[in-house]
Amino acid sequence: MIEAIQFKLNGESVKLRADGERMLLWVLRTDLGLTGTKYGCGEEHCGACTVLVNGEAVLSCQAPVKEIAGKEVVTIEGLAKNSRHLHPLQKAFIEHDALQCGFCTPGMILKAHSLLLRNPLPNREQIIAGMERNLCRCGSYPRVVQAIEAAAREMKGVKK
């Protein structure tokens, strides 16, 4: 059923008419042209489709767009303040080579952001537990953990 749905996306108000049962992933990618959010498994197993909804990591492949109405959504495209100033997590992923093919990276970064909102200086075990459901086929997990540790320190102004 086609519905009028309004939400905030990367700081901007969005109004659209869509089937409320359609998954947020496809609305973002197809209707709104934001392709940073990736389709991985489509079954909530890999985390490639992770976005932030009101600051919480959400798997957009299983989130009907009607449930997003009135909420704030952040995709990887909206995480940085602008194209010249990457978010500390984005910088840390680059500096620590925490990406190889890059397919899982947007979901990893957004999941890490959600983790750092809840726990600004997590230890290694908390990072591993917090990132558990985001898969990387390239196996860059140790560098992902290092990147999150570095970004957390930068965001809190802590020296190594």
N, C-alpha and C positions, 0 to 999 in steps of 0.2 A: 504494500500500500504506500503510495507516494505521500510524503509528509513534508511540511516546512520545518527545517531543522536549523537552529542557530547555535553557534558556539564560537569561542575565541580560539584562533589558530595562529600560533607563533606571534602573539601579540595583536592580531588583527581580528576584527569581528567578521564572521563568515555566516552567510545565510544561503541555504540551498534547499532545493526540493529533491528528495531522494526517497527511495524505498527504505523505510526505517529499519528493516531487517538486513539491509546490505551492510557488509562488514566495513568498518572504518578504514582498513587497509586499502580497499578498492576505491573508496571515495577519495582518499588522499592521493593515491597514485593516478587514478584514471580521471576523476572529475576535477581535481584541484592541481594536478601536474606535479605533485611533490613525490618524486621517485626515490628519495633517500631511504624511505621506509621500504624494506624488502619483503618479498614473499619467499618464505623458506619452505616450511612443511605444511602450513595451513591447519595444523592440529595442536598448537600451543606447546610444541616440544623443543623448538630451536631458538626462539627469541629474536630472530632476524627482523620481525615486524614490530619490535618494541617501540612505543611512543610514550610520552608522559601525558597523563590525564590528571589534572589538578596536582601535579608533582609526583604522582605515583606511576611506576612502570606498568604499562598495560600492553598485552599482546593484541595488536590491532586486527589480526586475522580472525579473532573470535569475538570482537567487540561490535555489536550492532550499532550503527551510527545513531539510532534513536536514543541510545543510552548515553551519548556524548552531549546531547542537547543541554545548553546552559553551562557547560564545563569549559575548562581551558586545556587545549591540546598543544603540546610542543613536539615537533619533529626535529630530526637532525638539522634540517635547514634553518630552524628557528633558535637553535641553541646558542650560537655565537651572536654577539651584539651587532656585528656587521662583518662583511667579507674580509676586512683587513685585521680584525681582532678575533682570533679563534678563542673558543672557550678553553680554560685550562685543561679539561679532559681531552679535547681535540688535540691540543698542542702536545700533551703528554703521550698520547697514543702515537703521534708522529715521532717524537723524540726517543721513545722506547721501542720503536719498531713493533708496536703491538697490533699490527695489521699486516696481512700478506695480500690476499686477494681483495680484501676490503668489504666483502659481501656482508659479513656479520657485524662489521664495525659500527654502523649507526645504532643498531640495537644494543650492542655492548656499551657504547658510550652513554646512551640514554638510561640503560639499566644502572650503570655506575653512577650517573647523576642522581637518580632516585635514591640509591644507597647512600650517597654522600649528603643528601638532604636530611635523611633520617639519622645518619651517623657520620658527622663531619670528619672524624679521624679514626676510621676503622683499622683494626690490626689485620694482618695477613689472613688469618683464619676467618674473620668476619667478611672480608672481601671475597674470599673463595666461596663461602656459604651464600653470600648475597648475589653472586654471579652464577651460581650453579646451573640455572636453567637456560643460560645463553650459551649456545654451542658454536665452536669455531672448528671448521673442518681442517684448517691449516695447522691447528695445534699451537697457537701462539699464547696459550694461557699464562705461562710464567711472565711474559712481557706485558700482558694485559694487567696482571696483578701489580707489577712494578709501575705501570703507567697510572693506575688508580691511586696507588700509594703516593706517587709524586704529585699528582693533581690535587689530592686531598691536602698535602702539605702546602702547596702553593695557594690553594683557596683559603686556607687558614693562616697563611703567613708564617708557617713554621719552617725553620731552616733544617736541613737534613742532618 
